[in-house]
Amino acid sequence: MDNLNNLMQGFADVMDPLNLLLALVGVLIGTAVGVLPGIGPAMTVALLLPITYGMEPVQAFIMFAGIFYGGMYGGSTTSILLNTPGESSSVVTAIEGNRMAKAGRAAQALATAAIGSFVAGTIGTLLLVLITPIVVDFAVSLGAPDYFALMLLSFIAVTSILGSSRIRGFISLLLGLTIGLVGIDTVSGQQRLTLGIPQLADGIDVVVVAVGIFAVGEALWVAAHLRRRPAEVIPVGRPWMGRQDWKRSWKPWLRGTAYGFPFGALPAGGAEIPTFLSYATEKRLTRHPEEFGKGAIEGVAGPEAANNASAAGTLVPMLAIGLPTNATAAVMLAAFQSYGIQPGPLLFEREASLVWVLIASLFIGNLLLLLLNLPLAPVWAKLLQIPRPYLYAGILFFATMGAYAVNAQPLDLFILLTLGLLGFAMRRFGLPVLPLIVGVILGPRAELQGRRSLQLSGGELSGLLGGPVSYTVYTVIVLVLVWPLIRRFVVRPLRARSAARASGETR
């Protein structure tokens, strides 16, 4: 009951005319930037993060709620009309959505994506309200060894589960941990990796890292690989859905939500797995299997709902434990830290009003998205016709201004360029970006919790083993690490023997 009262108070704060205007501006800007080709939600939030500087925390996070959901929706528009997913979780949407658009059903594809996003976002945010306080109560009981184990699990998850190559994932994580070590050691007071530069004594600001790696790096990469002429955009009428489209979409929306939220809420989750599971499920359950691969509306409705439900789910571990499970949540965590706010179990006690205003803003932003994006879809499509040189020059300009606004230090511009080139090189050699961002944000916190554990045990390694939680987490980590060996030397030989035995019996 207390949570409901807190949520109602959050709605009362959001309903202030100025706050509603900020929510509207956040939705419009988030969608407008997110719809541009090659720009995913994480890059959208990173690029727009500096514009909230100077605002009160409540106003900043009201705007960020709109940017967060607006960027998520914008990625589906690009996937459907250009077959250019802004992030890996939008790949499945592009499979059927772009084929629907080429078949003259772009309006229906955009409509089912918008409505599915609204349904999944609303249900996911409601589950966020119900589940997060429970996770907070659980997190309060955790000790330093448990937190250290959970952070190790996050490191392993983003490098082993979500990436295509473990080696590349660990290289990216090592880069992030190295950047996170820059500054003064909180225990010994010694400077680390500062190269004698006084401005680096406080470390590299997370906002500069996020903008450099996502915005500058992505802009350089996409600008180097796309044609200079505007993309050929499929014309869009006013999005609408017929009765048959509604009938074929509402069940995939619900099933996609059921897949997306739990995976997003897991510390080792993400949106890639539930979107592929949703697509596979709809392909198996559909009454129109002949349309899959040619533009099936279920193949857009289900994965897009799963994607947005997962986005809501990622806020559960981020708010309750302080663990980001995808790139967008990592940038959102950087936004909290830029205001001196540390997500975790004590967040709901120290900054309760801010948290509930943020959650209420997610409901408002989700509704505004539905009301605005259905009639404005043709306008967003016209944004895709912006010439590439102007588009990426503008992105680099705003990224530079935003990074400079953090500390007003010329050194930050050099760091921004260096990180942008690093982001470009990572894309060139196939290194995933998420492990680096997670390493930068969680690396110092993992070091702090690890040192606390060792101090409590007098330096004994057994101090890293806390209670049942840490034992369970370490077991999961070991299974994740040894699973490729088990699959290679146990599972595959067993399958080969079974296949040989079956073929022998057939003969």
Secondary structure in CASP SS format (residue, H / E / C, confidence):
PFRMAT SS
TARGET T0000
AUTHOR 0000-0000-0000
METHOD secondary structure of the structure
MODEL  1
M C 1.00
D H 1.00
N H 1.00
L H 1.00
N H 1.00
N H 1.00
L H 1.00
M H 1.00
Q H 1.00
G H 1.00
F H 1.00
A H 1.00
D H 1.00
V H 1.00
M C 1.00
D C 1.00
P H 1.00
L H 1.00
N H 1.00
L H 1.00
L H 1.00
L H 1.00
A H 1.00
L H 1.00
V H 1.00
G H 1.00
V H 1.00
L H 1.00
I H 1.00
G H 1.00
T H 1.00
A H 1.00
V H 1.00
G H 1.00
V C 1.00
L C 1.00
P C 1.00
G C 1.00
I C 1.00
G C 1.00
P H 1.00
A H 1.00
M H 1.00
T H 1.00
V H 1.00
A H 1.00
L H 1.00
L H 1.00
L H 1.00
P H 1.00
I H 1.00
T H 1.00
Y C 1.00
G C 1.00
M C 1.00
E C 1.00
P H 1.00
V H 1.00
Q H 1.00
A H 1.00
F H 1.00
I H 1.00
M H 1.00
F H 1.00
A H 1.00
G H 1.00
I H 1.00
F H 1.00
Y H 1.00
G H 1.00
G H 1.00
M H 1.00
Y H 1.00
G H 1.00
G H 1.00
S H 1.00
T H 1.00
T H 1.00
S H 1.00
I H 1.00
L H 1.00
L H 1.00
N C 1.00
T C 1.00
P C 1.00
G C 1.00
E C 1.00
S H 1.00
S H 1.00
S H 1.00
V H 1.00
V H 1.00
T H 1.00
A H 1.00
I H 1.00
E H 1.00
G H 1.00
N H 1.00
R H 1.00
M H 1.00
A H 1.00
K H 1.00
A C 1.00
G C 1.00
R C 1.00
A H 1.00
A H 1.00
Q H 1.00
A H 1.00
L H 1.00
A H 1.00
T H 1.00
A H 1.00
A H 1.00
I H 1.00
G H 1.00
S H 1.00
F H 1.00
V H 1.00
A H 1.00
G H 1.00
T H 1.00
I H 1.00
G H 1.00
T H 1.00
L H 1.00
L H 1.00
L H 1.00
V H 1.00
L H 1.00
I H 1.00
T H 1.00
P H 1.00
I H 1.00
V H 1.00
V H 1.00
D H 1.00
F H 1.00
A H 1.00
V H 1.00
S C 1.00
L C 1.00
G C 1.00
A H 1.00
P H 1.00
D H 1.00
Y H 1.00
F H 1.00
A H 1.00
L H 1.00
M H 1.00
L H 1.00
L H 1.00
S H 1.00
F H 1.00
I H 1.00
A H 1.00
V H 1.00
T H 1.00
S H 1.00
I H 1.00
L C 1.00
G C 1.00
S C 1.00
S C 1.00
R H 1.00
I H 1.00
R H 1.00
G H 1.00
F H 1.00
I H 1.00
S H 1.00
L H 1.00
L H 1.00
L H 1.00
G H 1.00
L H 1.00
T H 1.00
I H 1.00
G H 1.00
L H 1.00
V C 1.00
G E 1.00
I E 1.00
D C 1.00
T C 1.00
V C 1.00
S C 1.00
G C 1.00
Q C 1.00
Q E 1.00
R E 1.00
L C 1.00
T C 1.00
L C 1.00
G C 1.00
I C 1.00
P H 1.00
Q H 1.00
L H 1.00
A H 1.00
D H 1.00
G C 1.00
I C 1.00
D C 1.00
V H 1.00
V H 1.00
V H 1.00
V H 1.00
A H 1.00
V H 1.00
G H 1.00
I H 1.00
F H 1.00
A H 1.00
V H 1.00
G H 1.00
E H 1.00
A H 1.00
L H 1.00
W H 1.00
V H 1.00
A H 1.00
A H 1.00
H H 1.00
L C 1.00
R C 1.00
R C 1.00
R C 1.00
P C 1.00
A C 1.00
E C 1.00
V C 1.00
I C 1.00
P C 1.00
V C 1.00
G C 1.00
R C 1.00
P C 1.00
W C 1.00
M C 1.00
G C 1.00
R H 1.00
Q H 1.00
D H 1.00
W H 1.00
K H 1.00
R H 1.00
S H 1.00
W H 1.00
K H 1.00
P H 1.00
W H 1.00
L H 1.00
R H 1.00
G H 1.00
T H 1.00
A H 1.00
Y H 1.00
G H 1.00
F H 1.00
P H 1.00
F H 1.00
G H 1.00
A H 1.00
L C 1.00
P C 1.00
A C 1.00
G C 1.00
G C 1.00
A C 1.00
E H 1.00
I H 1.00
P H 1.00
T H 1.00
F H 1.00
L H 1.00
S H 1.00
Y H 1.00
A H 1.00
T H 1.00
E H 1.00
K H 1.00
R H 1.00
L H 1.00
T C 1.00
R C 1.00
H C 1.00
P H 1.00
E H 1.00
E H 1.00
F C 1.00
G C 1.00
K C 1.00
G C 1.00
A C 1.00
I C 1.00
E H 1.00
G H 1.00
V H 1.00
A H 1.00
G H 1.00
P H 1.00
E H 1.00
A H 1.00
A H 1.00
N H 1.00
N H 1.00
A H 1.00
S H 1.00
A H 1.00
A H 1.00
G H 1.00
T H 1.00
L H 1.00
V H 1.00
P H 1.00
M H 1.00
L H 1.00
A H 1.00
I C 1.00
G C 1.00
L C 1.00
P C 1.00
T C 1.00
N C 1.00
A H 1.00
T H 1.00
A H 1.00
A H 1.00
V H 1.00
M H 1.00
L H 1.00
A H 1.00
A H 1.00
F H 1.00
Q H 1.00
S H 1.00
Y C 1.00
G C 1.00
I C 1.00
Q C 1.00
P C 1.00
G C 1.00
P C 1.00
L C 1.00
L H 1.00
F H 1.00
E H 1.00
R H 1.00
E C 1.00
A H 1.00
S H 1.00
L H 1.00
V H 1.00
W H 1.00
V H 1.00
L H 1.00
I H 1.00
A H 1.00
S H 1.00
L H 1.00
F H 1.00
I H 1.00
G H 1.00
N H 1.00
L H 1.00
L H 1.00
L H 1.00
L H 1.00
L H 1.00
L H 1.00
N H 1.00
L H 1.00
P H 1.00
L H 1.00
A H 1.00
P H 1.00
V H 1.00
W H 1.00
A H 1.00
K H 1.00
L H 1.00
L C 1.00
Q C 1.00
I C 1.00
P C 1.00
R H 1.00
P H 1.00
Y H 1.00
L H 1.00
Y H 1.00
A H 1.00
G H 1.00
I H 1.00
L H 1.00
F H 1.00
F H 1.00
A H 1.00
T H 1.00
M H 1.00
G H 1.00
A H 1.00
Y H 1.00
A H 1.00
V H 1.00
N H 1.00
A C 1.00
Q C 1.00
P H 1.00
L H 1.00
D H 1.00
L H 1.00
F H 1.00
I H 1.00
L H 1.00
L H 1.00
T H 1.00
L H 1.00
G H 1.00
L H 1.00
L H 1.00
G H 1.00
F H 1.00
A H 1.00
M H 1.00
R H 1.00
R H 1.00
F C 1.00
G C 1.00
L C 1.00
P C 1.00
V C 1.00
L H 1.00
P H 1.00
L H 1.00
I H 1.00
V H 1.00
G H 1.00
V H 1.00
I H 1.00
L H 1.00
G H 1.00
P H 1.00
R H 1.00
A H 1.00
E H 1.00
L H 1.00
Q H 1.00
G H 1.00
R H 1.00
R H 1.00
S H 1.00
L H 1.00
Q H 1.00
L H 1.00
S C 1.00
G C 1.00
G C 1.00
E C 1.00
L H 1.00
S H 1.00
G H 1.00
L H 1.00
L C 1.00
G C 1.00
G C 1.00
P H 1.00
V H 1.00
S H 1.00
Y H 1.00
T H 1.00
V H 1.00
Y H 1.00
T H 1.00
V H 1.00
I H 1.00
V H 1.00
L H 1.00
V H 1.00
L H 1.00
V H 1.00
W H 1.00
P H 1.00
L H 1.00
I H 1.00
R H 1.00
R H 1.00
F H 1.00
V H 1.00
V H 1.00
R H 1.00
P H 1.00
L H 1.00
R H 1.00
A H 1.00
R H 1.00
S H 1.00
A H 1.00
A H 1.00
R H 1.00
A H 1.00
S H 1.00
G H 1.00
E H 1.00
T H 1.00
R C 1.00
END
